[in-house]
Amino acid sequence: MPGFVLIVRARDDADPLMRVGITVSKKVGNAVIRNRMKRRFRALVREVLPEAGLPGADHVLIGRNSGIERPFDDLKAELVKALAKVKR
């Protein structure tokens, strides 16, 4: 099971800007864990989204329990795979 849920929605406007939202609920852990997870997601988005993201769309990452202990390279591969599915 991936460490996050990805939701992508096209805005249908003329702006090619990609917007990102990150959320991690209290079910995942305390504030320290949630903030660490958000920092990892921000770094992940900076690396992957410019090449693999959908222009003119909103991308939302929702953290899951397994996301904090998963290696960064695995999260990166999962995000690339999820974005490839969305592009199809």
Phi, psi and omega per residue, in radians:
M1 nan 2.328 -3.120
P2 -1.155 2.858 -3.124
G3 -1.479 0.079 -3.116
F4 -2.767 2.903 2.981
V5 -1.980 2.345 3.132
L6 -1.933 2.248 3.046
I7 -2.108 2.223 3.131
V8 -2.190 2.308 3.137
R9 -2.387 2.171 3.084
A10 -1.241 2.413 -3.119
R11 -1.516 -0.316 3.133
D12 1.007 0.673 2.983
D13 -2.089 3.118 -3.056
A14 -1.456 -0.055 -3.084
D15 -1.467 2.117 -3.133
P16 -1.430 0.067 -3.109
L17 -1.108 2.361 3.056
M18 -1.678 2.178 3.103
R19 -1.831 2.643 -3.078
V20 -2.283 2.421 3.008
G21 -2.218 2.444 -3.135
I22 -2.253 2.297 3.103
T23 -2.464 2.479 3.083
V24 -2.416 2.114 -3.062
S25 -1.398 2.918 3.134
K26 -1.183 -0.274 3.094
K27 -1.147 -0.423 -3.089
V28 -1.292 -0.657 -3.135
G29 2.917 -2.968 -3.133
N30 -1.329 -3.120 -3.039
A31 -1.064 -0.658 -3.140
V32 -1.085 -0.799 -3.135
I33 -1.174 -0.757 -3.140
R34 -1.097 -0.739 3.126
N35 -1.173 -0.667 3.081
R36 -1.080 -0.730 3.132
M37 -1.134 -0.714 3.109
K38 -1.121 -0.676 3.093
R39 -1.113 -0.704 3.098
R40 -1.117 -0.720 3.120
F41 -1.133 -0.705 3.108
R42 -1.084 -0.752 3.102
A43 -1.120 -0.695 3.118
L44 -1.094 -0.780 -3.136
V45 -1.122 -0.726 3.123
R46 -1.061 -0.601 -3.123
E47 -1.405 -0.707 -2.933
V48 -1.710 -0.717 -2.965
L49 -1.094 -0.663 -3.132
P50 -1.015 -0.600 -3.139
E51 -1.611 -0.676 -2.965
A52 -1.842 -0.152 -3.091
G53 -1.315 2.913 3.122
L54 -1.680 2.061 3.120
P55 -1.096 2.468 3.119
G56 1.293 0.445 -3.106
A57 -2.274 2.764 3.020
D58 -1.720 2.273 3.128
H59 -1.999 2.220 3.132
V60 -2.149 2.196 3.065
L61 -1.836 2.191 3.105
I62 -1.965 2.043 -3.082
G63 -1.217 2.510 3.084
R64 -2.046 2.937 -3.084
N65 -1.008 -0.658 -3.057
S66 -1.414 -0.082 -3.050
G67 -1.239 -0.556 -3.056
I68 -1.302 -0.542 -3.110
E69 -1.628 -0.110 -3.123
R70 -1.363 2.408 3.091
P71 -1.061 2.583 -3.071
F72 -1.039 -0.701 3.141
D73 -1.104 -0.606 3.084
D74 -1.182 -0.739 3.091
L75 -1.071 -0.703 3.140
K76 -1.099 -0.797 3.114
A77 -1.092 -0.689 3.130
E78 -1.146 -0.690 3.131
L79 -1.187 -0.722 3.103
V80 -1.080 -0.752 3.133
K81 -1.114 -0.762 -3.132
A82 -1.127 -0.721 3.129
L83 -1.187 -0.594 3.078
A84 -1.130 -0.670 3.095
K85 -1.135 -0.678 -3.123
V86 -1.182 -0.626 -3.128
K87 -1.176 -0.450 -3.132
R88 -1.194 nan nan
